[in-house]
Structure formats: C-alpha cells, structure tokens
Amino acid sequence: MEWKNIYRGILMGISDLIPGVSGGTIAFILGIYDRFLLAISGIFSRDWRRQLGFLLPLALGMGFAILTFSRVIDYLLENHYEPTQFFFLGLIIGVLPFIAKQADIKSHFKAKHITILIVVGALLASMAFIRTNEDVVITSFTAGTYIRLFFSGWIASMAMLLPGISGSFVLLVIGAYSTVIAALSDLNLPVIMSVGAGAAIGFILSSKAIAYLLKEFPHMTFAVIMGLIAGSVFVVFPGIPQTPWAMILCVITFVLGIYVTKFFTKTEQKMPNK
C-alpha cells in the first residue's frame, strides 16, 4: 500500500469540493496524474493488486476530506469567499509553468497546439457566465431523482479527471451541487451512494479514454489540458476586491497558493513514486 497517497487524496478531495478547482489539477501538482489514470484504468487488469495499493489510500484520503471538509469549505466560501477563491487562483496559475515544462512546449507545440489551447480556454472561460440552480437543494427524492443524481455523479467524475474542469462546477451547471454538499454534510447515505456509484463508473471509463489520448496524442492532449486550466482561471476569479484590506488579504492568499503549488511540485519530484 502506498500510504503516502492518503495526504495526496486529502488534497484532491478538498479541491473537488470547490467549484472551479479540479482534482486533476491537484494530481498534476502532486506529480501523480499519469499514475492516477493508469491505476484507475488498470483496476480490472491482472495487475489489479498493485493498482489497488495505489488507489485505496488515495480513495481513503479523498473520502475523509470530502466528508470532513465539506462544512469547512461551505464556511470559507460563505464568509471568506474572495480570499478563498484567490488562493485557488494561485494554485491554478502556479501549475501552468509545471505542465508547460512537462509538455516541453518549446520543442513540441506548433500553431495548431496553441490554437487548440486558446479555443479550449475560451470555451471553458465562457462557462463562468452560465447561470445555474446552485441554490436549490432537492428535499423530495423519487426513483427519478436518484437516477438523475447517479448520472450527475457520472458526469462530474469525468470532469474531475480533467485538469481545469471541476466536478463541483459541473454539478453547479446541472443544478446538483447544493444537494450533494447538503447530503455530504448530513450524511444522507442514499444520495451519497447514488452519486458515488455514478462517479465510480465515470472514473473507470474516462480514465481509459484520457490515458489513451495521452499515449497516442500527447502534445495535443497537453494543449487541451493547458487550455482547460487557463480557462478555469476565469471561472474561479471572484472579481476585484472592493476594500484595501480585502485586496491585501486576496494578494496574500494568491501568493500563498502559488507557493503551495511550487512547494508540492518540487517535493513530489524529489520523492520516489514507487
């Protein structure tokens, strides 16, 4: 068992609670994105024991974070929204140089890659203007409701695997975010199981597709990933702070986010992943 994955899972789990922040981005920061995809897509292979040894501690960390920090995230977003968002802006922007280095854009990116990066970034940025039903919490549950939540979890998990697209933001767009957060806070097991089952299937199917694209079309896939991350900046950006104190606080949290990204990317590069 790779028990150090517990803290990695905690960080990924916290990020997946934030609309606009992707667990895939955190996996890139931690240097385990490729390994993460390989483990999920290989869980039903002959090498399932090794993949399970990687995934189980990661899942424990993510589960702990989602159940423990859902109320904390709710509190921060409700009472300290701008500084919290600027912290995640720092995380997102801080990871771009790391991914650019991984992709070796100076050697491999051509005009078509830059074009795809810009187009994908612009498309995701436009989602910041989509109106959602995030304030509506479902309180009456039927079979149809649980089916809807199942597919909501499926779609959200596909987004979680892509750096730059937040599963929470997808839940916001389809109007299921508040219901899921409320279920996590109240331990509503039927809702959690419905969303979780959909998420599990989405993880397995999506991981195979993304792993294939990274193997067969690495440079174009990296261009899409960088576009998604760049576009998510506009989704997360909360606006310009209105008071000097708020501006100072947001600058501090923004710089802290960049520092955290650099710290983890350097630390993870020094740590063996075996």
C-alpha positions as CSV (number, residue, x, y, z in Angstrom):
1,M,0.0,0.0,0.0
2,E,1.3,3.5,-0.9
3,W,0.1,5.1,2.3
4,K,1.6,8.5,1.4
5,N,-1.3,8.7,-1.0
6,I,-3.6,9.4,1.9
7,Y,-2.4,13.0,2.2
8,R,-2.5,13.3,-1.6
9,G,-6.1,12.1,-1.6
10,I,-7.0,14.6,1.1
11,L,-5.7,17.5,-1.1
12,M,-7.5,16.1,-4.1
13,G,-10.7,15.7,-2.1
14,I,-10.6,19.2,-0.8
15,S,-10.1,20.6,-4.3
16,D,-13.1,18.6,-5.6
17,L,-15.4,20.4,-3.2
18,I,-14.5,23.7,-4.8
19,P,-16.5,24.8,-7.9
20,G,-13.9,25.7,-10.5
21,V,-11.0,23.8,-9.0
22,S,-10.1,20.4,-10.4
23,G,-8.8,17.3,-8.6
24,G,-7.0,16.6,-11.8
25,T,-5.1,19.8,-11.4
26,I,-4.0,18.9,-7.9
27,A,-2.9,15.5,-9.2
28,F,-0.7,17.3,-11.7
29,I,0.7,19.5,-9.0
30,L,1.5,16.3,-6.9
31,G,3.1,14.7,-9.9
32,I,0.8,11.6,-9.9
33,Y,-1.6,12.4,-12.8
34,D,-0.4,9.7,-15.2
35,R,-0.1,7.2,-12.4
36,F,-3.6,8.0,-11.2
37,L,-5.1,7.4,-14.7
38,L,-3.1,4.2,-15.1
39,A,-4.3,2.9,-11.7
40,I,-8.0,3.6,-12.4
41,S,-7.9,2.1,-15.9
42,G,-6.0,-0.9,-14.7
43,I,-8.1,-1.8,-11.6
44,F,-9.7,-4.7,-13.5
45,S,-6.5,-5.9,-15.1
46,R,-4.1,-8.7,-14.0
47,D,-2.1,-6.1,-12.2
48,W,-5.1,-5.1,-10.0
49,R,-3.4,-5.6,-6.7
50,R,-0.7,-3.1,-7.5
51,Q,-3.3,-0.6,-8.8
52,L,-5.4,-1.1,-5.7
53,G,-2.4,-0.5,-3.5
54,F,-2.1,2.9,-5.1
55,L,-5.8,3.8,-5.3
56,L,-7.1,2.6,-1.9
57,P,-5.0,5.1,0.3
58,L,-5.9,7.8,-2.3
59,A,-9.6,7.0,-2.0
60,L,-9.4,6.9,1.8
61,G,-7.8,10.4,1.8
62,M,-10.4,11.7,-0.7
63,G,-13.3,10.3,1.2
64,F,-12.0,11.6,4.5
65,A,-11.5,15.1,3.0
66,I,-14.9,15.2,1.3
67,L,-16.8,14.1,4.4
68,T,-14.7,16.2,6.9
69,F,-14.1,19.4,4.9
70,S,-17.5,19.9,3.2
71,R,-18.7,22.1,6.0
72,V,-15.3,23.9,6.2
73,I,-15.4,24.7,2.5
74,D,-19.0,25.9,2.9
75,Y,-17.9,28.2,5.7
76,L,-14.9,29.6,3.8
77,L,-16.9,30.2,0.6
78,E,-19.8,31.8,2.6
79,N,-17.7,34.0,4.9
80,H,-14.3,34.4,3.2
81,Y,-15.2,33.9,-0.5
82,E,-12.8,36.2,-2.2
83,P,-9.6,35.2,-0.3
84,T,-10.5,31.5,-0.7
85,Q,-11.0,31.9,-4.5
86,F,-7.8,33.9,-4.8
87,F,-5.9,31.1,-3.0
88,F,-7.2,28.6,-5.6
89,L,-6.4,31.0,-8.4
90,G,-2.8,30.9,-7.1
91,L,-2.9,27.1,-7.2
92,I,-4.2,27.0,-10.8
93,I,-1.8,29.7,-12.2
94,G,1.1,28.2,-10.3
95,V,0.7,24.8,-12.0
96,L,0.8,26.1,-15.6
97,P,4.6,26.5,-15.7
98,F,5.0,23.0,-14.4
99,I,2.7,21.5,-17.0
100,A,4.4,23.6,-19.7
101,K,7.7,22.0,-18.7
102,Q,6.1,18.5,-18.7
103,A,4.8,19.1,-22.2
104,D,8.0,20.6,-23.4
105,I,6.0,23.2,-25.3
106,K,9.1,25.0,-26.7
107,S,10.1,21.8,-28.6
108,H,6.7,20.3,-29.4
109,F,4.0,22.9,-29.6
110,K,3.1,24.3,-33.0
111,A,0.5,26.7,-34.3
112,K,-2.3,24.1,-34.1
113,H,-1.5,23.3,-30.5
114,I,-1.5,27.0,-29.5
115,T,-4.8,27.4,-31.4
116,I,-6.4,24.4,-29.5
117,L,-5.1,25.8,-26.2
118,I,-6.7,29.2,-26.8
119,V,-10.0,27.8,-28.1
120,V,-10.4,25.3,-25.3
121,G,-9.5,28.0,-22.7
122,A,-12.0,30.4,-24.2
123,L,-14.8,27.8,-24.2
124,L,-14.2,27.0,-20.6
125,A,-13.9,30.6,-19.6
126,S,-17.3,31.3,-21.2
127,M,-18.9,28.8,-18.7
128,A,-18.2,31.4,-16.0
129,F,-21.3,33.3,-17.3
130,I,-23.6,30.3,-17.2
131,R,-26.4,30.7,-14.8
132,T,-27.0,27.7,-12.5
133,N,-29.5,26.4,-10.0
134,E,-26.9,26.1,-7.2
135,D,-29.2,27.5,-4.5
136,V,-31.9,24.8,-5.0
137,V,-31.5,21.9,-2.6
138,I,-33.5,18.8,-3.5
139,T,-35.6,17.6,-0.5
140,S,-38.1,15.3,-2.1
141,F,-36.5,12.1,-3.5
142,T,-38.0,9.7,-6.0
143,A,-36.6,7.0,-8.2
144,G,-36.1,9.5,-11.0
145,T,-34.2,11.8,-8.6
146,Y,-31.8,9.1,-7.7
147,I,-31.3,8.3,-11.4
148,R,-30.6,12.0,-12.1
149,L,-28.1,12.1,-9.2
150,F,-26.4,8.9,-10.5
151,F,-25.8,10.5,-13.9
152,S,-24.8,13.7,-12.2
153,G,-22.0,11.8,-10.3
154,W,-21.0,10.1,-13.6
155,I,-20.6,13.4,-15.5
156,A,-18.9,15.2,-12.5
157,S,-16.3,12.3,-12.2
158,M,-15.4,12.7,-15.9
159,A,-14.7,16.3,-15.2
160,M,-12.7,15.6,-12.1
161,L,-10.2,13.6,-14.1
162,L,-9.5,16.5,-16.4
163,P,-7.3,19.3,-15.1
164,G,-9.1,22.6,-15.3
165,I,-12.6,21.3,-15.1
166,S,-14.1,20.9,-11.6
167,G,-16.6,18.2,-10.9
168,S,-18.2,20.6,-8.4
169,F,-18.6,23.2,-11.2
170,V,-20.3,20.7,-13.4
171,L,-22.6,19.9,-10.5
172,L,-23.3,23.6,-10.3
173,V,-24.1,23.8,-14.0
174,I,-26.6,20.9,-13.9
175,G,-28.1,22.1,-10.6
176,A,-27.0,19.3,-8.2
177,Y,-24.1,20.9,-6.3
178,S,-26.1,22.2,-3.2
179,T,-28.0,18.8,-3.0
180,V,-24.7,16.9,-3.0
181,I,-23.0,19.2,-0.5
182,A,-26.0,19.0,1.8
183,A,-26.0,15.2,1.6
184,L,-22.3,15.1,2.5
185,S,-22.8,17.4,5.5
186,D,-25.9,15.5,6.7
187,L,-24.5,12.0,5.8
188,N,-27.5,11.3,3.6
189,L,-26.4,7.8,2.5
190,P,-28.9,7.2,-0.3
191,V,-27.8,10.4,-2.1
192,I,-24.2,9.8,-1.4
193,M,-24.4,6.2,-2.7
194,S,-26.3,7.3,-5.9
195,V,-23.8,10.0,-6.7
196,G,-20.8,7.8,-5.7
197,A,-21.9,4.9,-7.9
198,G,-22.2,7.2,-10.9
199,A,-18.8,8.7,-10.1
200,A,-17.1,5.3,-9.9
201,I,-18.3,4.2,-13.3
202,G,-17.4,7.6,-14.8
203,F,-13.9,7.4,-13.3
204,I,-13.2,4.0,-14.8
205,L,-14.5,4.8,-18.3
206,S,-13.0,8.3,-18.5
207,S,-9.6,7.2,-17.2
208,K,-9.2,4.8,-20.1
209,A,-10.1,7.4,-22.7
210,I,-7.8,10.1,-21.2
211,A,-4.9,7.6,-20.8
212,Y,-5.3,6.6,-24.5
213,L,-5.2,10.2,-25.6
214,L,-2.1,11.0,-23.6
215,K,-0.4,8.0,-25.1
216,E,-1.4,8.4,-28.7
217,F,-1.7,12.2,-29.0
218,P,0.4,13.6,-26.1
219,H,1.1,17.1,-27.3
220,M,-2.5,17.8,-28.5
221,T,-3.8,16.4,-25.2
222,F,-1.4,18.6,-23.2
223,A,-2.6,21.6,-25.2
224,V,-6.2,20.8,-24.3
225,I,-5.2,20.3,-20.6
226,M,-3.4,23.6,-20.5
227,G,-6.4,25.3,-22.2
228,L,-8.7,23.9,-19.6
229,I,-6.5,25.0,-16.7
230,A,-6.1,28.5,-18.2
231,G,-9.8,28.8,-18.8
232,S,-10.6,27.8,-15.3
233,V,-8.9,31.0,-14.1
234,F,-11.9,32.9,-15.4
235,V,-14.3,30.5,-13.7
236,V,-12.7,30.8,-10.3
237,F,-11.9,34.6,-10.4
238,P,-14.3,36.2,-8.0
239,G,-13.9,39.8,-9.1
240,I,-11.8,42.7,-7.9
241,P,-11.9,43.1,-4.1
242,Q,-13.7,46.3,-3.1
243,T,-11.7,47.4,0.0
244,P,-8.0,47.8,0.6
245,W,-8.0,45.2,3.4
246,A,-9.7,42.7,1.2
247,M,-7.3,43.4,-1.6
248,I,-4.3,42.8,0.7
249,L,-5.8,39.6,2.0
250,C,-6.5,38.3,-1.5
251,V,-3.0,39.1,-2.6
252,I,-1.6,37.2,0.3
253,T,-3.8,34.1,-0.3
254,F,-3.0,34.3,-4.1
255,V,0.8,34.3,-3.4
256,L,0.3,31.5,-0.9
257,G,-1.5,29.4,-3.5
258,I,1.4,29.9,-5.9
259,Y,3.9,29.0,-3.2
260,V,1.9,25.9,-2.2
261,T,2.0,24.7,-5.9
262,K,5.7,25.2,-6.2
263,F,6.3,23.5,-2.9
264,F,4.4,20.4,-3.8
265,T,5.7,20.1,-7.4
266,K,9.3,20.4,-6.1
267,T,8.7,18.0,-3.2
268,E,6.9,15.4,-5.3
269,Q,9.6,15.4,-7.9
270,K,12.1,14.5,-5.2
271,M,10.0,11.8,-3.7
272,P,10.0,8.3,-5.3
273,N,6.6,7.2,-6.5
274,K,7.2,3.6,-6.0
